Amino acid sequence: MKEIERINHVGLRVTDLEVTDLSSVQAQLEAMNYTVTEGPIVTPEGASFIFIGDPDDNVIEFHMPAAT
């Protein structure tokens, strides 16, 4: 049987999830022992972001758009 070679791709590996209540999501993540690695970040327009890492070193971004 031929061995399959694992290919590592250079670059960002990010999953971006839009949420309606970022504070609630952050509280839920922290209750499950996830560490917020960056944020909350608030843009001048009012959008908010937090980031966590998964066990495979991928970045998961949660963002709440600015109110319209």
RAZIUR-V130998 format. One record per residue. SS is DSSP state (helix for helix, strand for strand, loop for the rest). PHI is phi in radians with two decimals (NA if undefined). Layout:
ss:SS phi:PHI
ss:SS phi:PHI
This chain:
ss:loop phi:NA
ss:loop phi:-1.32
ss:loop phi:-1.34
ss:loop phi:-1.56
ss:loop phi:-1.50
ss:loop phi:-1.41
ss:loop phi:-1.80
ss:loop phi:-1.70
ss:loop phi:-1.73
ss:loop phi:-1.44
ss:loop phi:2.40
ss:loop phi:-1.44
ss:loop phi:-2.15
ss:strand phi:-2.25
ss:strand phi:-1.90
ss:strand phi:-2.02
ss:strand phi:-2.09
ss:strand phi:-1.52
ss:loop phi:-2.23
ss:loop phi:-1.77
ss:loop phi:-2.49
ss:helix phi:-1.16
ss:helix phi:-1.08
ss:helix phi:-1.15
ss:helix phi:-1.10
ss:helix phi:-1.07
ss:helix phi:-1.11
ss:helix phi:-1.14
ss:helix phi:-1.09
ss:helix phi:-1.15
ss:helix phi:-1.16
ss:loop phi:-1.67
ss:loop phi:1.18
ss:loop phi:-1.50
ss:loop phi:-1.70
ss:strand phi:-1.29
ss:strand phi:-1.51
ss:strand phi:-2.76
ss:strand phi:1.82
ss:strand phi:-1.29
ss:strand phi:-1.92
ss:strand phi:-2.09
ss:loop phi:-1.39
ss:loop phi:-1.02
ss:loop phi:-1.38
ss:loop phi:1.86
ss:loop phi:-1.27
ss:strand phi:-2.21
ss:strand phi:-2.44
ss:strand phi:-2.37
ss:strand phi:-2.33
ss:strand phi:-2.29
ss:strand phi:-1.95
ss:loop phi:-1.74
ss:loop phi:-1.07
ss:loop phi:-1.70
ss:loop phi:1.16
ss:loop phi:-1.51
ss:strand phi:-1.72
ss:strand phi:-2.03
ss:strand phi:-1.84
ss:strand phi:-1.97
ss:strand phi:-2.32
ss:strand phi:-2.07
ss:loop phi:-1.07
ss:loop phi:-1.13
ss:loop phi:-1.13
ss:loop phi:-1.81
